[in-house]
Amino acid sequence: MNKMASVFREKNFTKLFLAAFTSQMGGTIGLLRLCFICLTATQISRYMRR
């Protein structure tokens, strides 16, 4: 645990970690949003056919 804390004390590693983390979260949230848009579009079109 002490080694991990020492890595985050360095500014460059902290910035790199935060950049990678936010990039991963942004991709995940974007893909989830696209799935919800597709699901909503198919549900609306299904009910409009009746």
Wavefront OBJ file of the C-alpha trace (Angstrom):
o trace
v 0.000 0.000 0.000
v 2.891 2.318 0.751
v 4.304 1.883 -2.766
v 0.966 2.801 -4.302
v 0.713 5.952 -2.204
v 4.218 6.967 -3.264
v 3.238 6.678 -6.928
v 0.360 9.103 -6.477
v 2.613 11.622 -4.760
v 4.281 12.286 -8.094
v 2.342 14.891 -10.023
v 2.879 13.373 -13.484
v 1.577 9.953 -12.496
v -1.444 11.490 -10.800
v -2.305 13.495 -13.913
v -1.811 10.430 -16.123
v -4.036 8.316 -13.883
v -6.803 10.941 -13.827
v -6.624 11.367 -17.607
v -6.902 7.629 -18.188
v -9.707 7.283 -15.642
v -11.802 10.131 -17.046
v -11.241 8.928 -20.599
v -12.459 5.449 -19.686
v -15.485 6.819 -17.847
v -16.338 9.118 -20.756
v -16.266 6.237 -23.203
v -18.411 4.070 -20.954
v -20.972 6.811 -20.332
v -21.098 7.672 -24.041
v -21.680 4.057 -25.043
v -24.371 3.646 -22.392
v -26.100 6.801 -23.624
v -26.021 5.502 -27.199
v -27.609 2.238 -26.046
v -30.392 4.134 -24.274
v -31.011 6.259 -27.373
v -31.275 3.139 -29.529
v -33.585 1.432 -27.056
v -35.827 4.484 -26.834
v -35.968 4.817 -30.619
v -36.965 1.177 -31.095
v -39.603 1.372 -28.374
v -41.152 4.502 -29.871
v -41.170 3.109 -33.389
v -42.722 -0.144 -32.137
v -45.675 1.711 -30.623
v -46.133 4.020 -33.604
v -46.717 1.080 -35.958
v -49.970 0.102 -34.252
l 1 2 3 4 5 6 7 8 9 10 11 12 13 14 15 16 17 18 19 20 21 22 23 24 25 26 27 28 29 30 31 32 33 34 35 36 37 38 39 40 41 42 43 44 45 46 47 48 49 50
